[in-house]
Amino acid sequence: MSKSPVKLRSAEWFGTTDKNGFMYRSWMKNQGIPDHEFHGKPIIGICNTWSELTPCNAHFRKIAEHVKQGVFEAGGFPVEFPVFSNGESNLRPTAMFTRNLASIDVEEAIRGNPIDGVVLLVGCDKTTPALLMGAASCDIPAIAVTGGPMLNGKHEGRDIGSGTAVWQLSEQVKAGTITLHQFMSAEAGMSRSAGTCNTMGTASTMACMAEALGVTLPHNAAIPAVDSRRYVLAHMSGMRMVEMVREDLRLSKLLTRQAFENAIRTNAAIGGSTNAVIHLKAIAGRIGVELALDDWTTVGRGTPTLVDLMPSGRFLMEDFYYAGGLPAVLRRMGDAGLLPHPGALTANGSSLWDNVKDAPIYNDEVIRPLDRPLAADGAMCVLRGNLAPRGAVLKPSAATPALLKHRGQAVVFENLEDYKSRIADPELAITADSVMVLKNCGPKGYPGMAEVGNMGLPAKLLAQGVTDMVRISDARMSGTAYGTVVLHVSPEARAGGPLAVVREGDWIELDAMQGRLHLDISEAELASRLTAWQAEQRPDPADASGYRKLYVEHVLQADEGCDFDFLVGQRGSVVPRHSH
């Protein structure tokens, strides 16, 4: 018996001969669309985050055209629509501040329009989680197409990584080891083509996470933005989206607990960004999958980092693709029994393992064998203690091994402005053994939890040859950055977490391998300080209106994914009431 065809959502707009059907079709026809396109074809939305203010995604118009070709070829009809473009490089105070806003835009655009399935054009850091969050809340067939990384950066005859080079070279300028002219000359060479950061920053990490979750076609993560194969993948994704609608292959069938466990392991293997912790939690919350901060330890523990990419290693995303890309990593993991759920379903209808079991591996330097990993255990380190009762994270593959167990006295910065005003002071009482503490940069405190956690070191220590120190904050860190940096301390200072009452000279203990982050004061002293802090709090007038008011009042803490409390969960794709 043949399977009955899936009822299309778009038929609720275009499939009737009454007044409403007349109006919906008639207005669409002013674009030159012939009548037969409305007769039972799947309507495929192309959710486009193109913007000239988001340089990572500035080539998406061309990618969208290739998606359309694929949709047409498979017998669907494509409709492209814009959503808020959450660009990391220009948007202030931080793109994280508007990630949830973008997800609302995506969710309501999908639900309110005649769309049967959607192709999500993603790339820049927050566009991937925002679009997946919005689509997950609707739970319709969806597939992600990443814009791809830019070409390798070039400077003075060597490869440099986008983002990573900024952190490295700016520290060298402060240390006096390079000139300002040398620093500025790297600017153009770092960003030579369209695309996202070419390091294993947040954009590349989230592209890998999407592929490991099974919501993209194989090889989506690493094909360079300007490689013709990127456009082939876009075309094939458009074709596949039409088939997914006919199969009713919704996101809830792909974004399972098993898929998230595969992604957590994959993040360790690629040396992925700490930002993935927050974004995966938020996506899981939208689709209804229970995912806890400690899963990053229990699931990820024991996974070696195999991908030798900046900021943890030597190479860049272009090299990663030529070495075999993510399928090669997944194959290497699967051969070693490191894929928790090889049978997890993916967007092309096959299992994750079926997609990668024969994947070639072309370069053992870029994608290392198991007996020669970049890091023996690349699992994200989750820290707990009286300084972070609900957790904090640290990326071991980007840290200095000797600092992963450390005890030092706190040098405290009350906010980013305090840090900037004091860090260059030659009289600042700080040594290489100190622990730098930055407060009030979390979800509510910044607001938006900006990527300021990897505080630059004081020039006087850089001049002495110091290259890393323990740094602790409730902020985030760019995935392109590096160092022994403790991030996402939860609860944050602004929410009354213990971080708020750390004082200059307090002793702090970090033991990454034991998952411990401890402020060396008594419980009674900590309680007394918190009581006094609470009594001193005053409302911030800037939080009294607009989107900022909505954000500060409803954003969840880092361990909960920083989503808005009222957005967690699915709201489905039930067709809304007519507009006339």
Residue pairs with C-beta under 8 A, 6 or more apart in sequence:
5 246
6 245
6 246
6 247
6 248
8 15
8 40
8 42
8 43
8 116
8 245
9 43
9 114
9 115
9 116
9 140
9 573
9 575
10 42
10 43
10 114
10 115
10 116
11 40
12 114
12 575
13 20
13 21
13 24
13 114
14 21
14 24
14 25
14 28
14 38
14 43
14 114
15 21
15 38
15 40
19 580
20 578
20 580
23 580
24 114
25 35
25 38
28 38
29 35
33 77
37 77
41 75
41 76
41 77
42 75
42 76
42 77
42 116
42 117
42 242
42 245
42 246
43 76
43 77
43 79
43 114
43 115
43 116
44 71
44 76
44 77
44 78
44 79
44 115
44 116
44 117
44 118
44 119
44 238
44 241
44 242
44 245
45 78
45 79
45 80
45 81
45 109
45 110
45 113
45 115
45 117
45 118
45 119
46 64
46 67
46 68
46 71
46 78
46 79
46 80
46 81
46 118
46 119
46 121
46 238
47 81
47 83
47 106
47 109
47 110
47 118
47 119
47 120
47 121
47 131
47 135
48 60
48 61
48 64
48 80
48 81
48 82
48 83
48 121
49 57
49 60
49 82
49 83
49 84
49 85
49 86
49 102
49 121
49 122
49 123
49 124
49 127
49 131
50 57
50 58
50 60
50 61
50 64
50 82
50 85
50 121
51 57
51 58
51 85
51 87
52 58
53 85
53 87
53 90
53 91
54 85
54 86
54 87
54 88
54 89
54 90
54 124
54 127
55 87
55 89
55 191
55 194
56 87
56 88
56 89
56 123
56 124
56 125
56 147
56 195
56 196
56 197
56 203
57 85
57 87
57 121
57 123
57 124
57 127
57 147
58 194
59 147
59 194
59 195
59 225
59 226
60 121
60 123
60 147
62 231
63 121
63 145
63 147
63 230
63 231
63 234
64 80
64 121
64 234
66 231
66 232
66 234
66 235
66 238
67 78
67 119
67 121
67 145
67 234
67 235
67 237
67 238
67 241
68 78
68 80
68 238
69 235
69 238
70 234
70 235
70 236
70 237
70 238
70 239
70 240
70 241
71 77
71 78
71 119
71 238
71 239
71 241
71 242
72 78
72 238
73 235
73 238
73 239
74 238
74 239
74 240
74 241
74 242
74 243
75 242
76 116
76 117
76 238
76 241
76 242
76 245
78 238
79 113
79 114
79 115
81 109
81 113
83 102
83 105
83 106
83 109
83 131
83 134
84 98
84 101
84 102
84 105
84 130
85 102
85 124
85 127
86 95
86 98
86 99
86 102
86 124
86 125
86 126
86 127
86 130
87 95
87 124
88 95
88 124
88 125
88 126
88 202
88 203
89 124
91 97
91 98
93 446
93 447
93 448
93 450
94 446
94 448
94 449
94 450
94 451
95 124
95 125
95 126
96 126
96 443
96 448
96 449
96 450
96 451
96 476
96 562
97 446
97 447
97 448
97 551
98 126
98 448
98 547
99 126
99 129
99 130
99 133
99 282
99 562
100 130
100 133
100 551
100 555
100 562
100 563
100 564
100 567
101 547
102 126
102 127
102 130
102 131
102 134
103 129
103 130
103 131
103 133
103 134
103 137
103 286
103 563
103 567
104 134
104 567
105 134
106 120
106 130
106 131
106 133
106 134
106 135
107 133
107 134
107 135
107 137
107 138
107 571
109 134
110 118
110 134
110 135
110 138
110 140
110 573
111 138
111 571
111 572
111 573
111 574
111 576
112 576
115 140
116 140
116 141
116 245
117 140
117 141
117 142
117 143
117 241
117 242
117 244
117 245
118 135
118 140
118 141
118 142
118 143
118 241
119 142
119 143
119 144
119 145
119 237
119 238
119 241
120 131
120 132
120 135
120 142
120 143
120 144
120 145
121 131
121 145
121 147
122 128
122 131
122 132
122 144
122 145
122 146
122 147
122 206
122 207
122 210
123 146
123 147
123 148
123 195
123 196
123 203
123 207
123 225
124 147
124 196
124 203
125 196
125 201
125 202
125 203
125 206
125 275
125 479
128 144
128 146
128 203
128 206
128 207
128 209
128 210
128 279
129 206
129 279
129 282
129 283
131 144
132 142
132 144
132 210
132 215
132 251
132 255
132 283
132 286
133 282
133 283
133 286
133 563
133 567
134 286
135 142
135 251
136 251
136 252
136 255
136 283
136 286
136 287
136 570
137 286
137 567
137 569
137 570
137 571
138 570
138 571
138 572
138 573
139 250
139 251
139 252
139 287
139 570
139 572
139 573
140 250
140 251
140 573
141 241
141 244
141 245
141 247
141 248
141 249
141 250
141 251
142 215
142 241
142 250
142 251
143 215
143 216
143 217
143 237
143 240
143 241
143 244
143 347
144 210
144 215
144 216
144 220
145 216
145 220
145 233
145 234
145 237
146 196
146 207
146 210
146 216
146 220
146 221
147 194
147 195
147 196
147 225
147 230
148 195
148 196
148 207
148 222
148 223
148 224
148 225
148 226
148 227
148 230
149 195
149 196
149 197
149 198
149 203
149 204
149 207
149 222
149 224
149 225
149 316
149 317
149 318
150 162
150 191
150 192
150 193
150 194
150 195
150 196
150 197
150 198
150 224
150 225
150 226
151 192
151 193
151 195
151 198
151 224
151 225
151 226
151 318
152 159
152 192
152 198
152 316
152 318
152 319
153 159
153 160
153 161
153 162
153 165
153 186
153 189
153 190
153 191
153 192
153 198
153 316
154 160
154 189
154 192
155 165
155 185
155 186
155 189
155 190
156 182
156 185
156 186
159 315
159 316
160 186
160 189
160 190
161 190
161 197
161 198
161 199
161 310
161 311
161 316
161 480
162 190
162 191
162 197
162 198
162 199
162 201
162 480
163 197
163 199
163 201
163 311
163 478
163 479
163 480
163 481
164 199
164 201
164 310
164 311
164 480
164 481
164 482
165 186
165 190
166 190
166 480
167 311
167 454
167 456
167 478
167 480
167 481
167 482
169 178
169 182
169 183
169 186
170 183
170 456
171 456
171 457
171 462
171 467
172 178
172 183
173 179
173 180
173 183
174 456
174 457
174 459
174 462
175 459
175 462
175 463
176 463
193 224
193 225
193 226
194 225
194 226
195 224
195 225
195 226
196 203
196 204
196 207
196 225
197 203
197 204
197 317
197 479
197 480
198 204
198 316
198 317
198 318
199 309
199 310
199 311
199 316
199 317
199 479
199 480
200 270
200 271
200 272
200 273
200 307
200 309
200 310
200 311
200 312
200 317
200 479
201 273
201 311
201 478
201 479
201 480
202 273
202 275
202 276
202 478
202 479
202 480
203 479
204 221
204 222
204 309
204 317
204 479
205 267
205 270
205 272
205 273
205 275
205 276
205 479
206 273
206 275
206 276
206 279
207 216
207 220
207 221
207 222
208 221
208 222
208 266
208 267
208 270
208 272
208 326
209 263
209 266
209 267
209 272
209 276
209 279
209 280
210 216
210 220
210 221
211 218
211 219
211 220
211 221
211 326
212 259
212 262
212 263
212 266
212 267
212 326
212 330
212 352
213 254
213 255
213 259
213 260
213 262
213 263
214 254
214 259
214 262
214 344
214 345
214 346
214 347
214 352
215 251
215 254
215 255
215 346
215 347
216 237
216 347
217 233
217 236
217 237
217 240
217 347
217 348
218 326
218 327
218 346
218 348
218 355
218 356
218 359
219 229
219 233
219 321
219 325
219 326
219 327
220 233
220 237
221 325
221 326
222 317
222 320
222 321
222 325
222 326
223 229
223 230
223 233
223 321
223 325
224 230
224 317
224 318
224 321
227 321
240 347
240 348
243 349
244 347
247 349
249 347
249 349
251 287
252 287
252 288
252 570
253 345
254 345
254 346
254 347
255 283
255 284
255 287
255 289
256 289
256 344
256 345
257 289
257 290
257 291
258 340
258 341
258 343
258 344
259 341
259 344
260 280
260 284
260 289
260 291
260 295
261 295
261 299
261 340
261 341
262 339
262 340
262 341
262 344
262 352
263 276
263 280
264 280
264 295
264 296
264 299
264 300
264 380
265 299
265 300
265 303
265 333
265 338
265 339
265 340
266 272
266 326
266 329
266 330
266 333
267 276
267 300
267 380
268 300
268 303
268 304
268 305
268 377
268 378
268 379
268 380
269 303
269 304
269 305
269 306
269 307
269 329
269 332
269 333
269 338
269 378
270 305
270 306
270 307
270 309
270 326
270 329
271 305
271 307
271 309
271 312
271 313
271 374
271 375
271 378
271 395
271 397
271 398
272 479
273 395
273 478
273 479
274 380
274 393
274 394
274 395
274 476
274 477
274 479
274 487
274 488
275 476
275 477
275 479
277 293
277 296
277 380
277 393
277 488
277 558
278 476
278 488
278 558
278 561
278 562
279 561
280 291
280 561
281 291
281 293
281 559
281 560
281 561
282 561
282 562
282 563
283 561
284 290
284 291
284 561
285 291
285 560
285 561
285 563
285 568
285 569
286 563
286 567
286 568
286 569
286 570
287 570
288 569
288 570
293 382
293 390
293 391
293 393
293 559
294 382
294 391
296 379
296 380
296 382
296 393
297 379
297 380
297 381
297 382
297 515
299 340
300 378
300 379
300 380
301 377
301 379
302 377
302 379
303 333
303 338
303 377
303 378
303 379
304 370
304 373
304 374
304 375
304 376
304 377
304 378
305 312
305 373
305 374
305 375
305 378
305 397
306 329
306 332
306 333
306 367
306 368
306 369
306 370
306 373
306 374
307 313
307 320
307 329
307 366
307 367
307 368
307 374
308 314
308 315
308 365
308 366
308 367
308 368
308 374
309 315
309 316
309 317
309 319
309 320
309 366
310 316
310 480
311 398
311 479
311 480
311 481
311 482
312 374
312 375
312 395
312 397
312 398
312 482
313 374
314 365
315 323
315 365
315 366
319 363
319 366
320 366
320 367
322 362
322 363
322 366
323 361
323 362
323 363
323 365
323 366
323 367
324 359
324 360
324 361
324 362
324 363
324 367
327 355
327 356
327 359
328 356
328 359
328 360
328 361
328 362
328 367
329 367
330 339
330 352
330 353
330 355
330 356
330 359
331 356
331 357
331 358
331 359
331 361
332 361
332 367
332 369
332 370
333 339
334 342
334 353
334 356
334 357
336 370
339 352
339 353
341 352
342 351
342 352
342 353
343 351
343 352
343 353
344 351
344 352
345 351
345 352
346 352
346 355
348 355
361 367
364 372
368 374
374 397
375 396
375 397
377 396
378 396
378 397
379 396
380 393
380 394
380 395
380 396
381 393
381 394
381 395
381 396
381 512
381 513
381 515
382 391
382 392
382 393
382 515
383 391
383 392
383 393
383 394
383 486
383 510
383 512
383 515
383 516
383 517
384 390
384 391
384 392
384 515
384 516
384 517
385 509
385 516
385 517
385 518
385 519
386 498
386 518
386 519
386 523
386 526
387 472
387 489
387 498
387 499
387 502
387 508
387 517
387 518
387 519
388 486
388 489
388 490
388 497
388 498
388 499
388 517
389 490
389 491
389 497
389 498
390 490
390 491
390 497
390 557
390 559
391 488
391 490
391 558
391 559
392 472
392 486
392 487
392 488
392 489
392 490
392 517
393 486
393 487
393 488
394 404
394 484
394 485
394 486
394 487
394 512
395 485
396 404
396 512
398 481
398 482
398 483
398 485
399 468
399 482
399 483
399 484
399 485
399 512
400 467
400 468
400 483
400 484
403 468
403 469
403 470
403 484
403 510
404 484
404 510
404 511
404 512
404 513
405 510
405 511
405 512
405 513
406 433
406 435
406 470
406 484
406 509
406 510
407 507
407 508
407 509
407 510
408 433
408 434
408 435
408 470
408 507
408 508
409 433
409 434
409 435
409 505
409 506
409 507
409 508
410 434
410 435
410 436
410 437
410 502
410 503
410 504
410 505
410 506
410 507
410 508
411 428
411 429
411 430
411 434
411 435
411 436
411 437
411 504
412 437
412 439
412 502
412 503
412 504
412 506
413 419
413 422
413 423
413 436
413 437
413 438
413 439
413 455
414 439
414 440
415 438
415 439
415 440
415 441
415 445
416 438
416 440
416 441
416 446
416 450
416 452
419 438
419 452
419 455
422 428
423 455
423 456
423 458
424 458
424 459
426 459
426 460
428 458
428 460
430 436
430 458
430 461
431 461
432 461
432 464
432 466
432 469
434 469
435 469
435 470
435 471
435 472
435 508
435 510
436 455
436 469
436 470
436 471
436 472
437 471
437 472
437 473
437 499
437 502
437 508
438 452
438 453
438 455
438 471
438 472
438 473
438 474
438 475
439 445
439 473
439 474
439 493
439 499
439 500
439 502
440 446
440 474
440 492
440 493
440 494
440 500
441 449
441 450
441 452
441 453
441 473
441 474
441 475
441 492
442 449
442 474
442 475
442 488
442 489
442 490
442 492
442 493
442 494
442 495
442 557
442 558
443 449
443 492
443 555
443 556
443 557
443 558
443 562
444 492
444 494
444 495
444 552
444 555
445 474
445 492
445 493
445 494
445 495
446 452
446 475
447 543
447 548
447 551
447 552
447 555
448 551
449 474
449 475
449 476
449 488
449 492
449 558
449 562
450 475
450 476
451 475
451 476
451 477
451 478
451 481
452 473
452 475
452 476
453 471
453 473
453 475
453 476
453 477
453 485
453 486
453 487
454 471
454 477
454 478
454 481
454 482
454 483
454 485
455 471
455 473
457 466
457 467
457 468
457 469
461 469
468 483
468 484
469 483
469 484
470 484
470 486
470 508
470 510
471 483
471 484
471 485
471 486
472 485
472 486
472 489
472 499
472 508
472 510
472 517
473 485
473 486
473 487
473 489
473 499
474 488
474 489
474 490
474 492
474 493
474 494
474 497
474 499
474 558
475 487
476 487
476 488
477 483
477 485
477 487
486 510
486 517
488 558
488 559
489 497
489 499
489 517
489 558
490 497
490 557
490 558
490 559
491 497
491 498
491 499
491 557
492 499
492 557
492 558
493 499
493 500
494 500
495 557
496 530
496 533
496 534
498 519
498 526
498 530
500 530
500 533
501 526
501 529
501 530
501 532
501 533
502 508
502 519
503 529
506 519
506 520
506 521
507 519
507 520
508 517
508 518
508 519
508 520
509 516
509 517
509 518
509 520
510 516
510 517
519 526
521 529
542 548
543 549
543 552
543 553
550 564
551 564
554 564
554 565
554 566
555 562
555 563
555 564
555 565
556 562
556 563
556 564
556 565
556 568
